[in-house]
């Protein structure tokens, strides 16, 4: 495959002294240079996917004038990270590379507009902003595109952002002058939704998936420390310090607040033991410059151990060099996420991945073990994109009307009907949604032409318009004119209170509501901040595996003594319940005056059962952590649910509509859902928040096992 590449690219490889190309690179070179198909490149972290795409793409386009390649990333940080790699490669071809996002230099953007050349690195939100504010630049820059590279394409699949990106790609294809259009090359982690990934290109039948199936060895260890209170057990932190003090590690504690707690407390222990000082926290609430400093330190540091306590910000492919160990504190919400995290360690050829689990209660231990077992069985949660994403549809209507400075309803319909993000939305539905948007003054109809309405002006002129995901309102945290990060304004954010941020303790001196700033000074002790947001959704397969582990009563050698004992106690409890079949049998356990119904189902199905219980007027408490419902009036209420599910589901649309009228906050999971007629809001709730079909199937197939 080496000989298929252009000579400047071959020189780049020789200068890098690569002994050979990696499997995914050989496959990509062949398919990109000898076919006209769209390609999804799927392989583990640090397998050379970026080069796999760019070596053949640049070989194919480097002699062609104009801007030929657009690289789209989910993160600005990833653009900044990839820029140096792509620029170094493009120097061999005398091709310019330009970053285009909100933090990029204006002078470089202007230079690109004067002479569109080479490669542009951009986010979906920056493409959206260009369509809305400077549509003339879209044609000037992107009319000659031959390739669009989508990095971390798996992070877009099945999300609102993925629908937006799909729509933007369709709109970019409208201005493309090339007869064959542009080809889409997606770079993906190992996922369970390759058919959905193919749909992201707009031409699934003209797209092939190239998978690197080579396995990497993994070392796993489970440790258990019972949590008593809100803070992590001190013994856990002491053990974590000993296990990680001599290594380069990433620690994933599942939330920003816990990441801060772990970073600060490990640093305190290290100070007392005269250990290294390199303990950091890394998440979206920390200032960009501080995050970049941490990333650069990790990437360039060859001598010192370090620990970065992080959230999903470091799941994606930002290069932080060699990590020796990954730590997961309490259960990850998904196997897909766990795969990404595990892949951050053992990146060098011949190295195995190292994963250390800590659990602070027996149910978290059980879920972690279930995720790990499914990972070993190569199960990854399937992702299903919404066929009729009405909420993002309304957003794109506003974007198109703003882009065109107004257009007729027929012209709008023509554009929307051929947009491959919205192929399942009918002309009648388009008319109905537009009518609602006119009614609510998001749009205005003047002489047969649709323009942005009074309320719509407020919507599209907001800086928040370019994104389709919700962001929490936050205040900047400032020390001596330097921004440390941001925090949501909570009741606890008061002068003289202490907080944790950027792995340090701060005392709040002043809260300036008008300027949205919190002024702080260093302090000695504090509590972790509370952030908004919800936990992730757990798939039913994980919960069923949890029950399977409980009833099969196997021993797991990767568990330490405390973890093995915690699991054994939970297994002994469920042995008493006489469950034989993890797919069908479900225990109902009477404890004191309460009755506990264990569903062992995913978050969406449990939400649906929760909704049905409320419709039946049944008093209960739901425990997502244990996938259980505690009922005050006993087993008969569960049997009532089983008997009346089919009847209640016949009128579920009316029930959801009534619930929405009583509580409009139900639609808040969707940033743009409130712009829709209520019947479309009901659809979004049914398809994105609930799973009534799954709940019906579950309730019809289960056998209740009673234990008194």
MOJO-V565006 format. One line per field, one symbol per residue. ss: DSSP state (2 for helix, 1 for strand, 0 for the rest). psi: psi as a letter, one per 20 degrees, with the letter a starting at -180 (. if undefined). burial: I if it has 24 or more other ideal C-beta (glycine too) atoms within 12 Angstrom, else O. Layout:
ss = ???
psi = ???
burial = ???
This chain:
ss = 022200222222222200000022222222222200011111000000222222222222200000111111100222222222222222200000111100000222222222000111111222222222202222222200001111002220000222222222222222000000001111110000022222200002221111100000011111110000000002222222222200011111000222222222222222220000001111000102222222222222000001111102220000000010111110000022222222001000000011111110022222222222222200000000000002222222222222220011222222222000000000222222222222200011110011110222222200222200000001111110011111110000000001111001111111110000111111000011000000000002222222222222000000102222222222222222000000001111111001111100002222222222222000011110000111100002222222222222220222222222220222222000222002222222222220022222222220111110
psi = hhiiqqghhhgggghikphrqqghgggggghhiirjqqpooorrqkjkhghhghghghhhihipqroippppqipghhghghghghggghhijlpqpppnrhiqphhhghgghhnoqcppprrhhhgghggghmhhhgghgjijphpppoqlhhihpjrhhhggggghgghhhhjpiphiaqqpoppqrprklhhhghhhiimhikpqpopojpqpqppqppqpoppnahqqphhghggggghihjroqppojiqgghgggggghhhgggghjlaqjmpqqoriiqqghgghggghghhipigqqrpoorbihjhrkpokbpphqppoorpqhqhgggggghiiqlhqpiqqqppoppqirhhggghgggggghghjkpppqpoqphmmhghghghgggggggikqrqhgggggghhioiikhipqhhhgggggghhghjkhrpoolipprpaghhghghiqiihiqjqqqqpqqpppoljpphbqqqorhinqqiqqrppkkrpqpphqonggilqoprqqrhqrqqqpqrrrrrppqhhghhhghgghihkrqoiiprggghggggghghghhhikphoihgppqoppodirppoohlrrggghhgggggghhikpprppohgjlqpophjahhhghgghhjggghhhkhghgggghghhniihjihphjhiiqqhhhhggggghhhrmhghgggghhiqppopp.
burial = IIOOIIOOIIOIIOOOOOOOIIIIIIIIIIIIIOOOIIIIIIIIIIIIIIIIIIIIIIIIIIOOOIIIIIIIIIIIIIIIIIIOIIIOIIOIIOIIIIIIIOOIOOOIIOOIIOOIIIIIIIIIIIIIIIIIOOIOIIOOIIIIIIIIIIIIIIIIIIIIIIIIIIIIIIIIIIIIOOOOIIIIIIIIIIIIIIOIIIIIIIIIOOIIIIIIOOOIOIOIIIIIIIIOOOIIIOOIIOIIIOIIIOIIIIIIIIIIIIIIIIIIIIIIIIOOOOOIOIIIIIIIIIIIOIIIIIIOIIIOOOOOIIIIIIIIIIIIIIIIIIIIIIIIIIIIIIIIIIIIIIIIIIIOOOOOIIIIIIIIIIIIIIIIIIIIIIIOOOIIIOIOIIOIIIIIIIIIIIIIIIIIOIIOIOOIIOIIOOIIIIOOIOOOIIOOIIOIIIOIOIIIIOOOOIIIIOOIOOIIOOOOIIIIIOOOOIIIIIIOOOIIIIIIIOOOIOOOIIIIIIIIIIIIIOIOOOOOIIIIOOOOOIIIIIIOOOOIIIIIIIIIIIIIIIIOOOOIOIIIOIIIOIIIOIIOIIOOIOIOOIOOIIIIIOOOOOIIIIIIIIIIIIIIIIIIIIIIOIOIOIOIIIIIIIIOOIIOIIOIIIOOIOOIIOOIOOIIIOIIOOOOOIIOIIIIIIIIIIOIIIIIIIIIIIIIOIIIOIIOOIOIIOOO
